[in-house]
Amino acid sequence: MAVRTIIETVSDRSKFALVSTVYLLKKRKYLLSFLISFFVFLFFLTFFRDGSSNWQLIWSGLPLDRKLEVIGKIFPAMLENFISLYGVTIIFLSFFQAIVIMQIIFAWRNREKNGALDSASTGGIGAILGFIALGCPSCGVGLLTPLLSAIAGASAVALAETIGHIFTILAFALLLFSIIRLGYINYVIIGSKNYKEEHAKSH
């Protein structure tokens, strides 16, 4: 019975979160914040998707025009994300994180800061896990392998890659939790604002 109640609660709040998300996306300033956040996350996840090689080139002794060329190559690479499963995962992670940021901005602007802060920290953890697992997979495996080698021996790399997949799942789970929580908070805020406006008009 308790499990059923939890499922129904999550289902209802997910619907409310979807309603508030669609409502905010129809508002120009929140749509803009979503698009900017999405672009920024997609850019950096794509920038680091092959490890730290691009970062090393930027901080190397290359001429400025070559460094700009490295940055310029990221833009077509962002479009290439749409043609691979790995790239589509990066797109979805950027999409969810952009929704979280849009929802946080709305909640903060309407002074619902406590709930927003709680969900912001959860979404932030999700973004970090997603960055390790997706944005810099070789870095993540490289960091985990020495720690796991004592336990797993020769299979440390494979185990590190498996943990990377777990990080990806956790990242999406945390981001979805943040979206549902923030979306529900904002649904209540939007409903309250609409009620006050209608009440003011009737008087």
Buried (B, 14 or more C-beta within 10 A) or exposed (E): EEEEEEEEEEEEBBBBBBBBBEBBBEEEEBEEBBEEBBEBBBBBBBBBBEBBEBBEBBEEEBEEEEBEEBEEEBEEBBEEBEEEEEBEBBBBBBBBBBBBBBBBBBBEEBEBEEBBEBBBEBBBBBBBBBBBBBBBBBBBBBEBBEEBBEEBEEEBBEBBBBBBEEBBEBBBEBBBBBBBBBBBBBBBBBEEEEEEEEEEEEE
